Amino acid sequence: MRNVPKGDDAAQTVSPTSTTSTTAGAAAPRRRSGPGACLLVVLPGVVTLGAVFAFVSLVGDDTAAPQDRAPGHAETAVGNVDGSYVPWLRKATADCAGVTPALLAAHIDQLSGWQSDSASLSELGVARFTDAGWKKWGRDDDGNGTSTPLDKVDAIMALGRQDCDLSKRMTALRTKGAVNGDLADLTLAAYAVGVDEVAEAGKVPASARLFVTEVKKRLPQYSALVRRNPEQEAGVQAGGARLQHPVVTLSVTSPFGSRKHPLTGVTKLHTGVDFDAPQGAQVSAAWGGVVEFAGMTPAYGYRVVIDHGTIEGKRLQTTYSHLSALQVSAGQNLATGQAVGLAGSTGLSTGPHLHFEVLLDGQYTDPMAWLTHGG
């Protein structure tokens, strides 16, 4: 509360019945009681201050509120972007594993609060592009004849291209077992501190954790914005039991979910399902697709990754790890049930088995929900 002069105390210095002294002790003629000169001067000011104080108390000191909101505050700027941009957010991330329309919107929010104006002369627009960055990623995506970071549509598409490129690079590193973690988190970390620093850490480095956390805080509101603006034509639901068994018998030795690793002792997400399989048992493709990776990795040993294309715009992949031998090579087209390798115990493994994963748009999902019951 603001400090107010103590008007009541000031008024008390003057008595309404005061008398004046005379010489030789003679009694002065009695005057009619009334306000003194000082009171007449002070009282109007006290009344005015009192009225101001009462008004401020009633309406509140709203003028001070903006000063309390520092840049990067947890509140999001979802009100600064309307549904007309959602189709562009979808288009920018249509073929991008791990980066959703909501995540891209939250990324922009973290960078600028969806405000094009910036105090920096070198970083422009809602996506805060430098000249060098814009030359690499910027285009005239809305076809208005100008390519500029100050155009929100151009900026959305440009940042989408940049994030999707980082997602692909993180996917390649994760496929090879060089980095571990959530693909979206790794992508945001690569944006914040660079691909090399993420690769060196093998995960989201400490220097990028705050940035990743701040973007993720904004996700719920932007997810709601995207849901409020659905596509005109809805496709079929993704998921469902559509994959064939990668080994003859599905005997689960370690399910999908959080667990303590038997060798490292670290408790974290077990990203797939371990099926019991004897050394040299045949491992087959759960669905037709293209071999994205086939080779040796430090943790997964001999590993095969198959890209099955998209389901409702989301990319589906399966992986087969700890193999003793490979029977495919990168770029090869496979049919459902075709041989991919032999079960084994290469990499970080305690014995022969198949570690089988299912990824939808770069996110690990429970493989058992995808596998048909009949094999």
C-alpha positions, 0 to 999 in steps of 0.5 A: 500500500502506498504511504499516505500523509498522516492528515489526522495528526496534522489537523490535531496541531490546531485547536478549534477553541484556542485563545491568544495571549495579551500583554500584562495578563489582561484577558482578551476578548473571547472569540467565536470558535471556528477553524484556525488558519492552519486547519483551513490550509491543511484540511483540503489536502487531507480530504483530497489525499483521502479520496485518492487513497480510497479510490486506489484501494477499491480499484487496485493498482493495476498499473504496476502489474506489467512490471511483475511479468519478467521475460520468460515467465511461465504464462504462455502467449497462446492468445497471440496466435489464432486458429488460422495458423494451425494448418501451417503448424500442421504443414510444417511438421507433417513429415517430422518425427517427434515434432508436433504442431503443438510443440512447434507452437510452444517453441515459438512461444518460448522464443518470442511469445508470438510477438514479431517485435524484438529488442535485438536487431540481429534476431527477427520475427516470432522465430527469432531468425538471424540473417544467416539462419533465414538464408538457410531455412527461410522461404516465401511459403505463403506465396505473397512474393516476399520471404521474411522472418517478420511474416508469421507463416514464413517463420512458422514454416522455416522453424519447422524445417529447422526443427525437423532437420534437427529431429532427423539428426537426433533420430540417426544418433539415437538409432545408432545408440549414440544418444538416448532420450525422448526425441522431442527433448533431444531435438529442442536440446539440439536447437538450444546448444547444438547437435555436437553438445547433445552427441557428446553428452549422449542425452539432453545436456544440463545446459539445455534442460531449462530450455526444454522444460520451458518449452514443454510447460507450454505444450498443454495450451497449444495442444488444446489450440490444435484440438480446437482446430481439427483438419477438415477431413479426419483420417482413420485412427492410428494404432491397432494390432497390425504387426506380425510376430517378430519371433515364433513365440512371444515369451516376454522376459522384460515388458515395456515400461520403467525398470532397473537395467540389469547391467547398468543398474539405472532405472529408466524407461525400457523402450521396448519388449524383450522376447525370449529367443535362443541363440540363432533363432530367426527374427522377422520383419513385423511389417513391410517397409524399408530398412533404415539402419542395419549395423552394430551399435554400442548398447543394442549390438547388431540392430535393424530399424525398419521404416513402415511409412505413415499411419494417419500422418505419423511415421511408424518404425520397428527395431530389432536389437542384440542380434547375432547376425544381420540378414538385411542392409540399409535401403532394402525393401522388405515384405512382412515376415521377411528375415532380418537377422538372427537372435543373439546377445550382442551389445549390453545384454545378459543373454540371447533374446530379442529387444523389439521396439515400436516407435510412432512419430519418434515416440516409444510405444508399448509393442504388445498393443501393436502385435496381432494375437494370431501371429 
